[in-house]
């Protein structure tokens, strides 16, 4: 695994000890091989991996289904999607958190970094109300009361093309479970949006705005980037250090972008947009993350490099579901077919993202690891999830 990161220790509330769970007649996906046997989960940990084939009393017979480590999701917009299920339709924050938690659990995710944007633009169309702090308060309240199915941490998506970034970052402390801070620049005409016409189509469709409003947004974005971009980038890096969070770059396109990211101490690259940038990340030991929708669709909706192309060139380490939670497992199985290596493919959605985020207690089926487990059955080239266990508790 390229790069090194600091370890994050997550303080979680205590709950009643889970009962012992025994899964037998399973195809267990270990780090480098698939073995047939029995997996024993006890007191929230993986306690035993028995390959003897001996019948075990009180075990659940999986009938040859696959057992993998619970999926680790580093970048998902799913919570924000639940907050605004339609353009201009705002859902209650608490209800959105609970719906998002249940959906992620059902998709096999046992640890999720919930992406929350910090930093916005004032375009004169009304006063912007920062939402990340309030959303985080709802999430943290549920965590404290042990009401969520899976483990949640916060991923602050710091937009440097913004007027409000510094103030919004200042609202967070090292007690807020912030695990990742990504540094983003969505100014039109570069990085993700090098293709201006695709940007125009995307923004006008997503926001339901006309040509005049779109041009105002473009003008304000460019002006904000020119005026605040450099200082906002520094502020985001300082905040990440204060929060004890891993720093990630976003949409690096050129070698120069990657060199700047490396100089800032970023060891995770979200969605590099060119093969050139991905090669530069590999040469500098930066972990490369791509989106599952990109992989499954065969290309980026923004017209950038295909995740499949990077996978074929050994330039892909981590898969993120991005905006389709169910795509996480399916994309890993797609990689398994491409690489003819199921354990390697599953590492992109478990071991590798856990390591990139500094989580050393999860991400693989091994003695002493957290009892985060996914059971699935293959149907064609897809996988149907039959059971999800998080911290020893059945959650889906």
Secondary structure as GFF3:
##gff-version 3
##sequence-region A 1 396
A	DSSP	beta_strand	21	29	.	.	.	ID=ss1
A	DSSP	beta_strand	34	42	.	.	.	ID=ss2
A	DSSP	beta_strand	45	50	.	.	.	ID=ss3
A	DSSP	beta_strand	60	61	.	.	.	ID=ss4
A	DSSP	beta_strand	66	69	.	.	.	ID=ss5
A	DSSP	beta_strand	71	76	.	.	.	ID=ss6
A	DSSP	alpha_helix	78	83	.	.	.	ID=ss7
A	DSSP	alpha_helix	93	106	.	.	.	ID=ss8
A	DSSP	beta_strand	109	118	.	.	.	ID=ss9
A	DSSP	alpha_helix	132	144	.	.	.	ID=ss10
A	DSSP	beta_strand	151	159	.	.	.	ID=ss11
A	DSSP	alpha_helix	165	170	.	.	.	ID=ss12
A	DSSP	beta_strand	178	184	.	.	.	ID=ss13
A	DSSP	three_ten_helix	191	193	.	.	.	ID=ss14
A	DSSP	alpha_helix	196	207	.	.	.	ID=ss15
A	DSSP	alpha_helix	211	243	.	.	.	ID=ss16
A	DSSP	beta_strand	246	250	.	.	.	ID=ss17
A	DSSP	alpha_helix	255	263	.	.	.	ID=ss18
A	DSSP	beta_strand	268	270	.	.	.	ID=ss19
A	DSSP	alpha_helix	275	283	.	.	.	ID=ss20
A	DSSP	beta_strand	287	291	.	.	.	ID=ss21
A	DSSP	alpha_helix	292	297	.	.	.	ID=ss22
A	DSSP	alpha_helix	307	312	.	.	.	ID=ss23
A	DSSP	beta_strand	318	320	.	.	.	ID=ss24
A	DSSP	alpha_helix	327	339	.	.	.	ID=ss25
A	DSSP	alpha_helix	342	347	.	.	.	ID=ss26
A	DSSP	alpha_helix	351	356	.	.	.	ID=ss27
A	DSSP	beta_strand	373	379	.	.	.	ID=ss28
A	DSSP	beta_strand	382	390	.	.	.	ID=ss29
A	DSSP	beta_strand	393	394	.	.	.	ID=ss30
###
